[in-house]
Amino acid sequence: MALLVKLGRSSNKEILFLKISRINLIRWISIGLIVLSAVLLVMSLIQYSRLRAGFPSGTKIAGITVGGLDQEEAAERVNQAYNTAIELAYKDQFFQVKPSQIGFELDIESMVAAADKQRVQSPFWSGYWNYLWNRAPLANDTPLVASIDENRLRLYLMDEVAARYDQVPEASIPLAGTINFQYGKPGYVLDVEKSLAMVEKALRSPFERTAALVINEVAPSRPSLKNLEILIKQILDKSKFDGLTEVYILDLENREEINFAYENATDIDPGIAFSAWSTIKIPIMVSVFEALDEPTPQYAQTLLEQTIEISEDTPADTLMQTYLDPNLGPIMMTENMQKLGLENTFMAGYFYYGAPLLQRYITPANQRLDYDTGPDIYNQTTTSDLGMILDDIYQCAQNGGGTFAAVFPGRITQSECQKMITYLSLNKIGQLLDATLPDGIQIAHKHGWVAETDGVIHTMLDAGIVYSPGGDYIIVVAMYQPTQLIFDIGNYLFGQISRATYNYFDIQEQ
């Protein structure tokens, strides 16, 4: 019995010992876990602190990822990206240029400082909490801070790029023995101002480092009107025409003009007096509009159509008798021309047969001793005078200005000049200057020729404004042959000269 009691007591002690041992074990395990957790916490804090010493993941400076890098490393990476050479493309030519060479400066210090400020301002413990839960930090992108010396860049584009790669166009040239011009080669010119933006865009991008420069194509320059003069003379030489030809051409865009006379491969001073014939109806029309107030009476419109479009003489006489003066209409018209500075253009009597000579006119042209076409004493003109009156009409129709506005203020309006252009455009005869122009090309012109007292033609004229795609121009051609000017020969040469002139203004169309 005593033994049993003793054994029972021993068992209780063992049980108690075991319980105590278990508690101690748990205690030590807990302590170990606490210590381990503390160690892990400290280690994670150390690791996070080290990470926090650099830029957080997702951080960008000027578009460059710098997460995990310190300031020095980040600066080096950004510098490397933005200071590498950019590529410039001039058509199919590619070349590289260093950013520093064209005035690009990167402010790396301020960008790194700004990025670092964002880093340190981020709360530590919230950042640490996100770190523990493996949450990516909010991405921060510090914008690019850089300067570009635009003047330096512009000088580079002009001096190093344009000067080296621009191509001057090759001028068009006349083709000898033809009425055509050979189209030249276009040129290419760097558009510096537009290219500035393209280059700056490449400099400010870390990845798109190629700039396609803006290149403008330059059409081949048109040869001078002197080249056209040479071509026309070649046409005359080739035709073996033995009479006189005088030509006046005015480029209505740049105001360049030529006026030359040519006979048997010999140059003659222009400004020769010719019988005006029906071309004098252009000054008549101008004088009638100067005399009339708007709106133009229907009767006058009918007479003008018959005078210009059909080229009838009786309506022309009626216009002068009705609206200028019953007896001195031609004199009134002549005085108007003199006011306009056309000193070689006059009409000394009406058209009708037997009309009296009202006045004898002496002009610089008909007083020349070196050349005499035997011009009609009733009406005369020169190619340049006809060109000038057409120019006056054109300028007035375009903007209401010009000589008419100065000489006849308020008397000839823009709308009236536009009507003159309309009347002249209705003169479609399919001959002379009109014969060889392409379909659809407007020509406002007036022709003139007549069989003289000996029954043959000696003088032919045509004067017009041509509205071409390559630019508007005035062309006046007069021909004279003392024996006989055969109409078919004259008509052919008028057409050749007209088409050569059209081809000059529209070389690209050939």
TIMAR-697778 format. One record per residue (C-alpha): residue number from 1; x, y, z. Coordinates in nm, 2 decimals, padded with zeros to 4 digits. Layout:
REM TIMAR-697778
    i    east   north      up
  NUM       X       Y       Z
...
END
This chain:
REM TIMAR-697778
    i    east   north      up
    1   00.00   00.00   00.00
    2   00.27   00.24   00.10
    3   00.45   00.14  -00.22
    4   00.15   00.23  -00.43
    5   00.12   00.57  -00.26
    6   00.49   00.64  -00.33
    7   00.45   00.54  -00.69
    8   00.15   00.77  -00.73
    9   00.34   01.06  -00.59
   10   00.62   01.00  -00.83
   11   00.39   00.99  -01.12
   12   00.24   01.32  -01.03
   13   00.58   01.48  -01.01
   14   00.66   01.35  -01.35
   15   00.34   01.48  -01.49
   16   00.40   01.82  -01.34
   17   00.76   01.82  -01.48
   18   00.63   01.73  -01.82
   19   00.38   02.01  -01.80
   20   00.64   02.26  -01.69
   21   00.88   02.14  -01.96
   22   00.60   02.18  -02.22
   23   00.53   02.53  -02.10
   24   00.89   02.62  -02.11
   25   00.92   02.48  -02.46
   26   00.63   02.68  -02.58
   27   00.77   02.98  -02.40
   28   01.11   02.94  -02.57
   29   00.95   02.87  -02.90
   30   00.74   03.19  -02.87
   31   01.04   03.38  -02.77
   32   01.23   03.24  -03.06
   33   00.95   03.33  -03.29
   34   00.93   03.68  -03.15
   35   01.31   03.71  -03.19
   36   01.29   03.57  -03.54
   37   01.01   03.80  -03.63
   38   01.20   04.09  -03.49
   39   01.50   03.98  -03.68
   40   01.30   03.95  -04.00
   41   01.13   04.28  -03.93
   42   01.47   04.45  -03.89
   43   01.60   04.28  -04.19
   44   01.30   04.38  -04.40
   45   01.33   04.73  -04.27
   46   01.69   04.74  -04.36
   47   01.62   04.60  -04.70
   48   01.33   04.85  -04.75
   49   01.55   05.13  -04.63
   50   01.82   05.03  -04.88
   51   01.55   05.02  -05.15
   52   01.42   05.35  -05.04
   53   01.77   05.50  -05.06
   54   01.73   05.46  -05.44
   55   01.44   05.55  -05.66
   56   01.12   05.34  -05.62
   57   01.02   05.09  -05.88
   58   00.83   05.25  -06.16
   59   01.01   05.59  -06.12
   60   01.09   05.76  -06.45
   61   01.29   06.07  -06.52
   62   01.21   06.22  -06.86
   63   01.06   05.89  -06.97
   64   01.36   05.68  -06.87
   65   01.30   05.41  -06.61
   66   01.53   05.46  -06.31
   67   01.36   05.25  -06.04
   68   01.62   05.09  -05.81
   69   01.89   05.33  -05.91
   70   02.06   05.59  -05.70
   71   02.09   05.95  -05.81
   72   02.42   05.91  -05.98
   73   02.31   05.59  -06.16
   74   01.98   05.76  -06.26
   75   02.16   06.07  -06.39
   76   02.40   05.86  -06.60
   77   02.11   05.66  -06.75
   78   01.92   05.97  -06.85
   79   02.23   06.14  -06.98
   80   02.31   05.84  -07.19
   81   01.96   05.84  -07.34
   82   01.94   06.21  -07.43
   83   02.30   06.28  -07.53
   84   02.32   06.00  -07.79
   85   02.33   06.13  -08.14
   86   02.00   06.19  -08.32
   87   01.95   06.10  -08.69
   88   01.84   06.35  -08.95
   89   01.68   06.24  -09.27
   90   01.70   06.46  -09.58
   91   01.50   06.27  -09.84
   92   01.70   05.95  -09.88
   93   02.01   06.09  -09.70
   94   02.07   06.00  -09.33
   95   02.33   06.15  -09.10
   96   02.38   06.18  -08.73
   97   02.44   06.48  -08.51
   98   02.52   06.52  -08.14
   99   02.26   06.71  -07.94
  100   02.53   06.93  -07.79
  101   02.64   07.03  -08.14
  102   02.30   07.19  -08.21
  103   02.24   07.36  -07.88
  104   02.07   07.10  -07.67
  105   02.14   07.11  -07.30
  106   02.00   06.86  -07.04
  107   01.93   06.99  -06.69
  108   01.99   06.66  -06.53
  109   02.05   06.80  -06.18
  110   01.71   06.96  -06.15
  111   01.53   06.65  -06.28
  112   01.71   06.42  -06.04
  113   01.64   06.66  -05.76
  114   01.28   06.67  -05.84
  115   01.25   06.30  -05.86
  116   01.43   06.26  -05.53
  117   01.20   06.51  -05.37
  118   00.91   06.30  -05.47
  119   01.09   06.00  -05.32
  120   01.16   06.15  -04.98
  121   00.81   06.30  -04.96
  122   00.65   05.96  -04.98
  123   00.55   05.84  -04.63
  124   00.79   05.58  -04.49
  125   00.55   05.34  -04.32
  126   00.28   05.34  -04.59
  127   00.56   05.27  -04.83
  128   00.69   05.00  -04.61
  129   00.35   04.84  -04.57
  130   00.31   04.83  -04.95
  131   00.65   04.68  -04.97
  132   00.55   04.40  -04.73
  133   00.24   04.33  -04.93
  134   00.44   04.34  -05.25
  135   00.24   04.63  -05.38
  136   00.40   04.83  -05.65
  137   00.45   05.20  -05.56
  138   00.28   05.47  -05.75
  139   00.47   05.55  -06.07
  140   00.63   05.89  -06.08
  141   00.75   06.05  -06.40
  142   00.96   06.36  -06.37
  143   00.92   06.56  -06.70
  144   01.21   06.65  -06.92
  145   01.39   06.97  -06.83
  146   01.62   07.08  -07.12
  147   01.69   07.38  -07.33
  148   01.75   07.42  -07.70
  149   01.94   07.71  -07.85
  150   01.70   07.76  -08.15
  151   01.93   08.01  -08.32
  152   02.22   07.76  -08.30
  153   02.00   07.49  -08.44
  154   01.87   07.71  -08.71
  155   02.23   07.81  -08.82
  156   02.32   07.44  -08.82
  157   02.03   07.36  -09.05
  158   02.11   07.64  -09.28
  159   02.49   07.61  -09.29
  160   02.55   07.24  -09.25
  161   02.23   07.08  -09.40
  162   02.07   07.32  -09.65
  163   02.40   07.44  -09.78
  164   02.52   07.08  -09.84
  165   02.21   06.90  -09.95
  166   01.98   07.16  -10.12
  167   01.96   07.12  -10.49
  168   01.91   07.41  -10.72
  169   01.66   07.34  -11.00
  170   01.77   07.32  -11.35
  171   01.60   07.58  -11.57
  172   01.39   07.48  -11.86
  173   01.54   07.56  -12.20
  174   01.39   07.62  -12.55
  175   01.43   07.33  -12.79
  176   01.58   07.47  -13.11
  177   01.38   07.42  -13.42
  178   01.05   07.36  -13.23
  179   00.79   07.56  -13.05
  180   00.85   07.37  -12.73
  181   01.06   07.40  -12.42
  182   01.24   07.12  -12.24
  183   01.12   07.09  -11.89
  184   01.40   07.13  -11.64
  185   01.48   06.93  -11.33
  186   01.31   07.03  -11.00
  187   01.52   07.14  -10.71
  188   01.49   07.07  -10.34
  189   01.51   07.32  -10.05
  190   01.51   07.26  -09.68
  191   01.22   07.42  -09.50
  192   01.43   07.54  -09.20
  193   01.15   07.67  -08.99
  194   00.93   07.36  -09.02
  195   01.23   07.13  -08.98
  196   01.31   07.31  -08.65
  197   01.01   07.15  -08.49
  198   01.09   06.80  -08.62
  199   01.45   06.82  -08.48
  200   01.34   06.95  -08.15
  201   01.08   06.67  -08.12
  202   01.36   06.42  -08.18
  203   01.59   06.59  -07.92
  204   01.31   06.57  -07.66
  205   01.23   06.20  -07.71
  206   01.44   05.93  -07.55
  207   01.33   05.67  -07.80
  208   01.22   05.84  -08.13
  209   01.56   05.99  -08.22
  210   01.51   06.03  -08.60
  211   01.39   06.36  -08.75
  212   01.25   06.36  -09.10
  213   01.34   06.71  -09.23
  214   01.08   06.90  -09.42
  215   01.19   06.94  -09.78
  216   01.01   07.16  -10.04
  217   01.03   07.08  -10.40
  218   01.11   07.37  -10.62
  219   00.98   07.37  -10.98
  220   01.23   07.43  -11.26
  221   01.26   07.80  -11.32
  222   01.11   07.94  -11.64
  223   01.37   08.07  -11.88
  224   01.37   08.45  -11.93
  225   01.15   08.60  -12.20
  226   01.47   08.66  -12.39
  227   01.48   08.29  -12.45
  228   01.13   08.30  -12.58
  229   01.23   08.58  -12.82
  230   01.52   08.37  -12.95
  231   01.28   08.08  -13.00
  232   01.03   08.30  -13.19
  233   01.31   08.43  -13.42
  234   01.41   08.07  -13.49
  235   01.06   07.99  -13.59
  236   01.07   08.29  -13.83
  237   01.41   08.19  -13.97
  238   01.29   07.83  -14.02
  239   00.98   07.95  -14.21
  240   01.19   08.17  -14.44
  241   00.93   08.45  -14.40
  242   01.07   08.75  -14.58
  243   00.85   09.01  -14.43
  244   00.85   09.21  -14.10
  245   00.73   09.06  -13.77
  246   00.70   09.27  -13.45
  247   00.61   09.10  -13.12
  248   00.51   09.24  -12.78
  249   00.47   09.00  -12.49
  250   00.40   09.10  -12.12
  251   00.41   08.86  -11.83
  252   00.12   08.99  -11.62
  253   00.25   08.83  -11.30
  254   00.60   08.95  -11.29
  255   00.57   09.24  -11.54
  256   00.86   09.12  -11.75
  257   00.81   09.21  -12.12
  258   00.98   09.18  -12.46
  259   00.92   09.39  -12.77
  260   01.12   09.32  -13.08
  261   01.10   09.35  -13.46
  262   01.26   09.10  -13.70
  263   01.30   09.08  -14.07
  264   01.51   08.84  -14.27
  265   01.72   08.73  -13.97
  266   01.78   09.10  -13.89
  267   01.68   09.28  -13.57
  268   01.50   09.61  -13.62
  269   01.41   09.86  -13.35
  270   01.05   09.79  -13.24
  271   00.78   10.06  -13.22
  272   00.70   10.05  -13.59
  273   00.38   10.22  -13.71
  274   00.12   09.96  -13.85
  275  -00.22   10.01  -14.00
  276  -00.44   09.93  -13.70
  277  -00.73   09.79  -13.90
  278  -00.99   09.63  -13.66
  279  -00.76   09.63  -13.36
  280  -00.85   10.00  -13.33
  281  -01.19   09.87  -13.21
  282  -01.03   09.80  -12.87
  283  -00.97   10.17  -12.80
  284  -01.31   10.25  -12.94
  285  -01.47   10.01  -12.69
  286  -01.27   10.17  -12.40
  287  -01.38   10.52  -12.51
  288  -01.74   10.41  -12.53
  289  -01.74   10.27  -12.17
  290  -01.57   10.59  -12.05
  291  -01.85   10.79  -12.20
  292  -02.13   10.57  -12.07
  293  -02.28   10.54  -11.72
  294  -02.38   10.21  -11.57
  295  -02.58   10.02  -11.65
  296  -02.47   09.99  -12.01
  297  -02.77   10.05  -12.24
  298  -02.89   09.74  -12.43
  299  -02.84   09.92  -12.76
  300  -02.47   09.99  -12.67
  301  -02.42   09.63  -12.57
  302  -02.56   09.50  -12.90
  303  -02.33   09.74  -13.09
  304  -02.03   09.63  -12.89
  305  -02.10   09.27  -12.95
  306  -02.12   09.34  -13.33
  307  -01.80   09.55  -13.32
  308  -01.58   09.32  -13.12
  309  -01.72   08.97  -13.17
  310  -01.82   09.00  -13.54
  311  -01.58   09.28  -13.61
  312  -01.82   09.49  -13.81
  313  -01.73   09.84  -13.90
  314  -02.07   10.00  -13.92
  315  -02.16   09.93  -13.55
  316  -01.82   10.07  -13.45
  317  -01.90   10.39  -13.64
  318  -02.24   10.40  -13.47
  319  -02.09   10.36  -13.13
  320  -01.86   10.66  -13.18
  321  -02.14   10.87  -13.34
  322  -02.39   10.79  -13.07
  323  -02.18   10.80  -12.75
  324  -01.87   11.01  -12.84
  325  -01.95   11.27  -13.10
  326  -02.16   11.25  -13.42
  327  -01.89   11.42  -13.62
  328  -01.57   11.39  -13.42
  329  -01.60   11.05  -13.26
  330  -01.26   10.92  -13.38
  331  -01.09   11.24  -13.26
  332  -01.25   11.20  -12.92
  333  -01.13   10.84  -12.91
  334  -00.78   10.94  -13.01
  335  -00.77   11.21  -12.73
  336  -00.86   10.94  -12.48
  337  -00.57   10.72  -12.60
  338  -00.33   11.01  -12.57
  339  -00.45   11.07  -12.21
  340  -00.35   10.71  -12.15
  341  -00.01   10.76  -12.29
  342  -00.07   10.58  -12.62
  343   00.10   10.84  -12.84
  344   00.11   10.61  -13.15
  345  -00.25   10.51  -13.16
  346  -00.51   10.72  -13.34
  347  -00.82   10.71  -13.56
  348  -00.85   11.01  -13.80
  349  -01.19   10.93  -13.95
  350  -01.48   10.69  -13.95
  351  -01.48   10.35  -14.11
  352  -01.75   10.41  -14.37
  353  -01.64   10.45  -14.73
  354  -01.57   10.80  -14.82
  355  -01.54   10.92  -14.46
  356  -01.35   11.25  -14.44
  357  -01.00   11.26  -14.29
  358  -01.07   11.47  -13.98
  359  -00.71   11.52  -13.88
  360  -00.36   11.42  -13.99
  361  -00.16   11.27  -13.70
  362   00.22   11.28  -13.67
  363   00.35   11.03  -13.42
  364   00.70   10.91  -13.32
  365   00.62   10.58  -13.49
  366   00.51   10.71  -13.83
  367   00.80   10.96  -13.84
  368   01.07   10.69  -13.83
  369   01.30   10.70  -14.13
  370   01.45   10.35  -14.09
  371   01.13   10.16  -14.16
  372   00.80   10.24  -14.32
  373   00.51   10.00  -14.35
  374   00.30   10.26  -14.53
  375   00.04   10.27  -14.25
  376  -00.31   10.38  -14.32
  377  -00.35   10.76  -14.25
  378  -00.69   10.69  -14.09
  379  -00.59   10.45  -13.81
  380  -00.25   10.34  -13.68
  381  -00.10   10.18  -13.38
  382   00.20   09.99  -13.25
  383   00.24   09.65  -13.08
  384   00.34   09.81  -12.75
  385   00.04   10.05  -12.76
  386  -00.20   09.76  -12.81
  387  -00.02   09.57  -12.53
  388  -00.06   09.87  -12.30
  389  -00.43   09.92  -12.36
  390  -00.49   09.55  -12.30
  391  -00.28   09.57  -11.98
  392  -00.50   09.87  -11.87
  393  -00.82   09.66  -11.93
  394  -00.67   09.36  -11.75
  395  -00.56   09.55  -11.44
  396  -00.89   09.73  -11.42
  397  -01.09   09.40  -11.45
  398  -00.87   09.24  -11.19
  399  -00.89   09.50  -10.91
  400  -01.05   09.81  -11.05
  401  -00.71   09.99  -11.05
  402  -00.45   10.07  -11.30
  403  -00.42   10.35  -11.54
  404  -00.80   10.38  -11.60
  405  -00.85   10.47  -11.24
  406  -00.59   10.74  -11.25
  407  -00.68   10.89  -11.59
  408  -01.06   10.84  -11.58
  409  -01.15   10.83  -11.21
  410  -01.49   10.69  -11.16
  411  -01.55   10.68  -11.53
  412  -01.45   10.32  -11.61
  413  -01.54   10.07  -11.34
  414  -01.41   09.72  -11.27
  415  -01.74   09.56  -11.39
  416  -01.72   09.75  -11.72
  417  -01.36   09.63  -11.77
  418  -01.48   09.27  -11.70
  419  -01.75   09.33  -11.97
  420  -01.47   09.44  -12.21
  421  -01.29   09.11  -12.13
  422  -01.61   08.92  -12.20
  423  -01.66   09.09  -12.54
  424  -01.30   09.03  -12.64
  425  -01.33   08.66  -12.53
  426  -01.62   08.62  -12.77
  427  -01.40   08.69  -13.06
  428  -01.34   08.32  -13.15
  429  -01.22   08.30  -13.50
  430  -01.00   07.99  -13.48
  431  -00.72   08.17  -13.65
  432  -00.41   08.37  -13.58
  433  -00.34   08.38  -13.20
  434  -00.65   08.17  -13.13
  435  -00.57   07.89  -13.37
  436  -00.32   07.68  -13.17
  437  -00.41   07.74  -12.81
  438  -00.53   07.43  -12.63
  439  -00.91   07.38  -12.59
  440  -01.05   07.56  -12.30
  441  -00.79   07.83  -12.28
  442  -00.94   08.17  -12.27
  443  -00.81   08.44  -12.49
  444  -00.96   08.79  -12.50
  445  -00.83   08.93  -12.82
  446  -00.90   09.14  -13.13
  447  -00.76   09.08  -13.48
  448  -00.72   09.29  -13.78
  449  -00.64   09.26  -14.15
  450  -00.78   09.39  -14.48
  451  -00.72   09.37  -14.85
  452  -00.58   09.71  -14.93
  453  -00.63   09.93  -15.24
  454  -00.42   09.69  -15.45
  455  -00.64   09.40  -15.36
  456  -00.40   09.21  -15.14
  457  -00.32   09.19  -14.77
  458   00.00   09.36  -14.65
  459  -00.06   09.39  -14.27
  460  -00.20   09.15  -14.02
  461  -00.24   09.20  -13.64
  462  -00.38   09.02  -13.34
  463  -00.36   09.14  -12.98
  464  -00.49   08.94  -12.69
  465  -00.48   08.85  -12.32
  466  -00.43   08.48  -12.26
  467  -00.54   08.32  -11.93
  468  -00.31   08.02  -11.90
  469  -00.26   07.78  -11.61
  470   00.10   07.89  -11.60
  471   00.02   08.26  -11.57
  472  -00.17   08.53  -11.76
  473   00.01   08.72  -12.04
  474  -00.05   08.96  -12.31
  475   00.07   08.89  -12.67
  476   00.06   09.12  -12.97
  477   00.18   09.02  -13.31
  478   00.20   09.23  -13.62
  479   00.32   09.12  -13.96
  480   00.39   09.32  -14.28
  481   00.50   09.23  -14.63
  482   00.53   09.51  -14.88
  483   00.44   09.29  -15.18
  484   00.18   09.06  -15.04
  485   00.12   08.89  -14.70
  486  -00.03   08.56  -14.80
  487  -00.30   08.49  -14.53
  488  -00.22   08.12  -14.49
  489   00.15   08.19  -14.43
  490   00.07   08.47  -14.18
  491  -00.19   08.26  -14.01
  492   00.05   07.97  -13.97
  493   00.32   08.19  -13.82
  494   00.07   08.37  -13.58
  495  -00.03   08.02  -13.46
  496   00.33   07.91  -13.42
  497   00.43   08.22  -13.22
  498   00.11   08.20  -13.01
  499   00.17   07.83  -12.92
  500   00.54   07.88  -12.85
  501   00.44   08.16  -12.61
  502   00.18   07.94  -12.44
  503   00.44   07.66  -12.41
  504   00.68   07.91  -12.25
  505   00.42   07.99  -11.98
  506   00.31   07.63  -11.93
  507   00.63   07.43  -11.98
  508   00.51   07.16  -11.73
  509   00.21   07.09  -11.94
  510   00.40   06.97  -12.24
END
